[in-house]
Amino acid sequence: MNTAFQLDISMDDKTEARREIIRQSLNEIAVEVSHGLRDADIGYPVYLVVPSSGNAIVSMVTPANPSDPDWCRVGDIIREIVSERLDGMGLRSVELPCTMVNATMGAAEIAAD
């Protein structure tokens, strides 16, 4: 799966501050995502990463190969939770390629424009 999430507003100098908000609450976000995935009956492992450069706020990845509808639902869950941490800031999706040895996998990123 190749999906990413970005802010719905133009990138500004607050990107790092937003990343720091997410970094400080990453464990709590992971718990909320876990609950959201369980409630949606989605059992794929999902990893969340806060990058240190570029436009990304958060990246998500799974070593599994979920269906497109499942991966979109995972993204919706994560986007909603991260948006709440950023005071309801709108986020959007952007697809990104990602690969690993002997298997193709997807990555998603939450980033500013």
N, C-alpha and C positions, 0 to 999 in steps of 0.2 A: 504494500500500500504506500502511496506517495501523496501525503496530504500535509498541509501546514496551515497554521492559523496566525493571522496578523491583526494588528489594531486597525480599526476602520477609519482612523484619522491619520493625518500626515505625521511622519516621524519627526520627533523633536528631541531636545536634549534631556527629556525626562525618561528616556528608554532605560538607562542604567538604574534610575530610582525605581522604576517599575520592576525591573529584574530583582532588585534588592528586596522589594516587598514579597515577591514570589519565593526568592531564596529563603527568607526568614520563615516562611510558612509552608515550605515544600513538604515537610512531613505531614502536616495537617491536610494539605491539598491531596497528598497521596491517599490518605485515609478516606477523604470525601470521594475521590475518584473510585476507590475500591468499592465503597458502598453504592455509588452510582452504577458501576458496572454490574455489581451483583443484582441490584434492583432491576436492571435492564436484561438480566440473564445473559450477560456477556462474560465469558471466562478467559479471555486472552490476557496474557501478561502484558502490561504496558509500563514503559519506563519514561520518566519525566526528567528532562535536563534543562538547566538554566544556562544558556551560553554566555560567554564573556565578551562577545563582539558581534558586529552586524546588527541587523534589525530585529532579531529574534528576542522574544520575551521568554518563551518556553518551547522546547522541542519534545515531541512524543515519538516513541518508536515501539514496535513489537517484533519479537523474533518469529511470531506466528504469521500465518497468511490468512487473515480474516476476509470475509466477503466484503465487497464494497459497501453494502448497506451497514454491516456491523462496524466497519472502520469509520464510516461517517457518524454513526451513533456514538462511538468512542470519542470522536472529535467533538461532537456536540456536548457531551458530558464534561469533557475537560475544558472546553471553551466557556461553558456556563460557570464552572467553578472558578476558573482563573479570572473571568470577567468580574465576578462578585468580589474577589480580592482586590481588584483594581477599581472599586467603586462603580461597577456596572459599565465600564468602558467597553465599547463595541469591538469585537474581534472578527477576523475573517480568515478563510482557509487559503493556503497556497501549497501546491504539490511540490515535493522535493524527492529526487532520486536518492536511494540508499541501497547499498549492497553489502553482503558479507561473504566470506569464503563458502562456496558450495551452496549458497542459498540467497535468494533475493528477498529483501524485506523493505518495509516502508518506514518513512519518518514523517513527522509532522512538526511544524514549528509555529509558535505563536509569536508574531513579530509586528513591529511598526511598519507603516508604509515607507 
